[in-house]
Amino acid sequence: MIPNPQSIHKIGQSLKTHGKEGYLRIDIEAHYLKDLSNARAIFIDLEGSRVPFLIEDVKIKNQVLVKLDAVNDPESANPLQLKSIFLHESDLSEVPKVISSQVEMLVGFQLKDQNDQDKGQIESLEEYPHQLMAMIMQGDRSFLLPIHEEMIMDINPKEKWLQLKWPQGIEDV
């Protein structure tokens, strides 16, 4: 069963492979470490789809290493490098709360960058610790975009668009 996109939450990103057994080094926020250790599966964004992988082992020392089921060598782990990592909300001790204040009106707004180029549409807003994140739909793919007040260049509520100082490469994170 494919999870509802709102029921899985980004916790970090995979980095490079580690060792001969197919471990992935991952970068996650510290408050998700315990959740990752207790989870049965993670979701990895592969070509716009969030694909589930069962977790075989998690090692947390100077770095976070994850061993996934059926990923037994660096060659099978290589395609999983530098990808967004998600957990199902049932595995999170604290689910980021969806915003329900004045910024809620931004859902459905079109985004423009500083050069007036269309960058997608805001699908939802979520509040993480010290961070407002917007789920952006860009064609057939989605990604999270941090929203900071200093990024906002212009807003037109009547025409429903928001112009931002667009971080270079954010769509590839």
C-alpha positions in Angstrom: 0.0 0.0 0.0 1.4 3.4 -1.0 1.2 5.9 2.0 -0.6 9.2 1.8 2.1 11.8 1.0 1.0 13.8 4.1 1.7 10.7 6.3 5.4 10.5 5.6 7.8 13.2 6.7 11.3 14.1 5.6 13.9 13.4 8.3 17.1 13.9 6.3 19.2 12.8 3.3 21.3 9.8 2.4 25.0 10.5 1.9 27.6 8.1 0.7 27.8 4.3 1.1 29.9 2.9 4.0 31.8 -0.4 4.1 31.4 -3.6 2.1 27.9 -4.6 3.5 25.9 -1.8 1.8 25.4 0.6 4.7 24.3 4.1 3.8 25.6 7.1 5.8 22.7 9.5 6.4 22.4 13.0 7.6 19.3 13.5 9.8 18.2 16.0 12.4 19.2 14.9 16.0 15.6 14.8 17.2 14.8 12.0 14.7 17.7 9.7 15.8 15.6 7.7 18.3 12.7 7.5 15.8 15.0 6.1 13.1 16.4 3.6 15.5 12.9 2.3 16.4 11.4 2.4 12.8 10.8 -0.8 10.7 11.2 1.0 7.4 12.3 4.2 5.8 11.1 5.8 2.5 13.7 7.0 0.0 12.8 9.4 -2.8 13.7 7.7 -6.1 12.7 9.7 -9.2 9.8 11.4 -7.5 8.4 8.3 -5.8 8.9 7.5 -2.1 10.0 3.9 -2.1 9.9 1.9 1.2 12.9 -0.1 2.4 12.9 -2.3 5.5 15.6 -1.4 8.0 18.0 -4.2 8.9 20.3 -2.3 11.2 21.0 1.3 12.5 24.4 2.3 13.9 24.7 5.7 15.6 28.1 6.8 16.7 30.1 9.7 15.1 27.9 9.2 12.1 24.5 7.6 11.3 24.7 4.4 9.3 21.6 2.4 8.0 21.6 -1.1 6.6 18.6 -1.8 4.4 17.1 -5.2 3.7 18.2 -6.6 0.3 21.0 -3.9 0.0 24.0 -6.1 0.7 26.9 -4.3 -1.0 28.1 -0.9 -2.1 26.9 -1.5 -5.7 23.3 -2.0 -4.7 23.5 0.9 -2.2 25.0 3.4 -4.8 21.6 4.4 -6.4 20.4 5.3 -2.9 23.0 7.9 -2.3 22.1 11.6 -2.0 18.4 11.0 -1.7 15.7 12.4 0.6 14.9 10.1 3.5 11.4 9.9 5.1 9.7 8.2 8.0 6.0 7.3 8.3 4.3 9.5 10.9 3.5 6.4 13.0 7.3 6.1 13.5 7.7 9.7 14.7 7.6 10.5 18.3 6.6 14.1 17.4 4.8 14.6 14.1 5.5 18.1 12.6 2.2 19.9 12.9 0.5 21.3 9.9 0.1 25.1 10.0 -3.3 26.4 10.6 -2.7 30.2 11.0 -2.4 33.1 8.6 0.2 31.4 6.5 -2.3 28.6 5.7 -3.6 31.0 3.0 -0.4 30.3 1.0 -1.6 26.7 0.1 -2.4 26.8 -3.6 -0.2 29.8 -4.3 2.1 29.6 -7.4 5.8 30.3 -6.6 8.1 32.5 -8.7 11.8 33.0 -8.3 13.6 36.3 -8.3 13.6 36.1 -12.2 9.8 35.6 -12.4 10.3 32.0 -13.4 7.5 29.6 -12.3 8.8 27.2 -9.7 5.7 25.2 -8.8 2.7 25.4 -6.4 2.5 25.2 -2.6 0.6 22.0 -1.7 0.9 22.1 2.0 2.7 23.8 4.9 4.2 22.1 7.9 5.9 23.5 11.0 9.0 21.7 12.1 11.0 22.8 15.1 12.2 26.3 14.3 11.3 25.9 10.6 8.3 26.4 8.3 8.4 24.0 5.4 6.3 24.1 2.2 5.6 21.0 0.2 6.1 22.2 -3.4 4.6 20.4 -6.5 6.7 21.0 -9.5 5.3 19.1 -12.5 5.0 15.5 -11.3 7.5 15.7 -8.4 7.4 17.2 -5.0 10.0 18.5 -2.6 10.2 20.5 0.7 11.2 24.1 0.7 12.1 26.0 3.8 10.2 29.3 4.0 11.9 32.2 5.8 10.5 35.7 6.0 13.7 37.1 4.5 13.2 34.9 1.4 9.9 36.6 0.5 10.3 39.3 -2.2 6.6 39.9 -3.1 3.2 38.4 -2.5 -0.1 38.9 -4.5 -3.0 37.3 -2.6 -5.5 38.4 -5.3 -3.6 36.5 -8.1 -2.3 33.8 -5.6 1.4 34.0 -6.2 4.4 34.3 -4.0 7.9 35.5 -5.2 10.9 34.2 -3.3 14.6 34.5 -3.4 15.0 31.0 -4.7 17.8 28.9 -3.3 19.9 27.5 -6.1 19.6 23.7 -6.4 16.8 23.4 -3.8 14.8 21.2 -6.1 17.6 18.7 -6.2 17.9 18.2 -2.4 
